[in-house]
Amino acid sequence: MAHRPSPRRPLANVLADLAYLKPALVLIRGQHTFRIEDVSSLARRETKAGSAEIQKYLSAFNFWWEEDPDGKIVVMTQTPEGPRPLAAEYGSKWIAWTLENEGDGGREMVLSGSLGRVDSCDGVVFERRCYAPGDTYSFFELPSLSQKDARRQAADFEAHFGRKPETMHFRFLLVPHQTVVRLLEQHYGPKLMEMMDSPAVQKIAQSIQKEGLKYPAVADEGWKRALALAGLGQDLPYFEVVEPIEMPYAAMIPTLEGRRSSG
């Protein structure tokens, strides 16, 4: 349901409203990604304990939020040049605007500069979204290429869960390198080194070295990426399927070992 723009208030109040309305909200400011609960707490602290300049900036009734044409949240601020987006919800077309106009300094940058301290997000960023290990995401919150991986396994999902992947949830894991190597040894046995040295895996490893890993594996997809990351000595970002709690039988869970196991 569409919401009317909020009244202009101090930034901490605006962010507190959004944290209540959309507790899973992720905002983008330039190249930085922020969870709403983190940035709301930070804005509240800076309003009370920040420098005099920051307190004056954050306390002004110059902030509000509204929705873009697609229903995504945009945090707005009043500047001498007029209203402008300060940050936008992940997926909003206004993200490109905030990146292009982020600039190099000035009081309008206080938010971005302050938020940088929580920008690590305790996770990994794919397609401008932060994924924290242990957190659960809906199918449509996955990176677009991870969604394609899951859709390729639609028959397996329906056979073992009675559902399409679009209706499932996924837990993000960052599998330690040593664990990845053990799992690959179990799966490939004495052929492991041969597989790691194959041209296809080496091509993926070179791409990861040059551009980084573009998206995590899902369920039983991503063996070549796992081999490449193992060869590079890196941990494996991975989305595991979360068992539907209403299922009346022990679910057969897709596993990294490449086999189906039931409880």
C-alpha positions, 0 to 999 in steps of 0.5 A: 500500500502506498504511503504519503510523504512524511512531514519534515523532521530531524533525521533521527525521527525520520529514520526511527519511523522507517525502522518501525515501518520497514525493519528489514529496510536497506538504504543506499547512499552513493556506494555505501549500504546501510541497514535501517536499524544501524543508521537509525541508532547512529543518527540518534547518537550523533544528534545527542553526542556529535560535534556542534555542526553535526548536531545542528545539521541532524536536528534541523527539520530538513528531512522526510521520506517518500516513495518513488514510483515503484514504491521504494523508500527515498529519504529526502533532504532540503538543500539550498538548491532544493529537495534532493534524495539523501539515500534510497532503498535498495532497488530504487532508481534513485540510487544512481542519482545519489551516487552521481551527486554524492560529491566530495564534502560539505554539510550535506555529506554529514550523513554519508560520512557518519554512516561510513562507520557502520558500512561494513554491515558484518557481511558481504555486498552483492549487487549493492545489497549487504548479506549478513551470515546467518540472516535469512532472505526471501527469494526476491531478496537474493542477488538476481544471478542467485535467483537464476541459480535457484530457478534452474533447480525448480524441479528439485525444489518442487520434488523435495519441498513441494514448492517453487523456489520463489516461495522459499527462504534462504539463509546466507552462510560464509563457509570457511575455506577449510570447511569448503576444502573438506567438503570438496574432498568428500565429493571429488575424492582423488579427482579433486586436484584434477577438477581444480586445475580444469580450464573451466575452474581456472577461468572462474578463478581468474574472473574472481581474482579480477572482478570479485565473486559476482554472486553466491551459490544456492542449494546444489548449484555452484560447484565450480565456484566452490572449486575456484574459491578453494584454489584461491584460499577464500571462504565460500558465500552460499545460500542454504535453503531454509526448511518450511516449518509447516512441512509434516515430514522430515525435509530432504535438504540440498547440501554442499556435499552434493547429496540429499539427506533426510533427518 
